[in-house]
Amino acid sequence: MSGHSKWATTKHKKAANDSKRGKIFTKIIREISVAARSGGGDPASNARLRTVLLKAKGANMPADNITRAIKKGTGELEGVNYEEVTYEGFGPGGAALLIGVLTDNRNRTVAEIRHTLNKYSGNLGENGCVSYLFDRRGMLTFTRAEIDEDALMEAALEAEAEDISEEGDTLEVLTAPEEFETVKEGLEAAGFVPVAAEVTYVPQTRVPLDDKTGPQMLRLLDALDDCDDVTDVYSNDDIPDHIIEQYQG
């Protein structure tokens, strides 16, 4: 078993509300449009679009929103052209950050990210300053209480997955990025449908945070999540469970 830290899925959850849901929808709509623009509007022939649509389904996004986003991406409807950018930096305690954005204005976005990092004891770095600390991996997430763990492990081996990671109440099957679709199809054929599936960044090592830097990092991650242009945040932080529980409470 190996471990990883992707804060949005394994660190903490904020209570759902209408404004939060609206932000999630806005970000997913951008991702759908970009995926459709780069690979076409047919999920059957566009693996990236299939992955984003799984995220949209998990967020209970209405079908009409999805259809409009695809049509904006393919040019059937007028839409905004978004640019994909990844920023790198550091958070409290020296933890590394990769921040993925979709933006129609780089100057606005980088200014907002720099301001947010500075406000919450972080700083923006140069390209390449932390990306070497992460590996690109496919990840399929399953709820432990809903599956037979031994059977999942056997199916993952049969599908030639790389590893399985334990993260709280979930199990995450890790794959090479180029094998992501093959492993996903193999597991689904064996009866294991993931609650989330994506190609993501997994840190090679973690940076332990303490009672001071842990809450600072959690506040920073929440603030980055509230930035409209930010779609993903990856960190190699290691925050103790008691700090996360106190923060949530």
Secondary structure, 3 states (H helix, E strand, C coil): CCCCCCHHHHCCCCCCCHHHHHHHHHHHHHHHHHHHHHHCCCHHHCHHHHHHHHHHHHCCCCHHHHHHHHHHHHCCCCCCCCEEEEEEEECHHHCEEEEEEEECCHHHHHHHHHHHHHHCCCEECCCCCCHHHEEEEEEEEEEHHHCCHHHHHHHHHHCCCCEEEEECCEEEEEECHHHHHHHHHHHHHCCCCCCEEEEEEEECCCEECCCCHHHHHHHHHHHHHCCCCEEEEEECEECCHHHHHHHHC
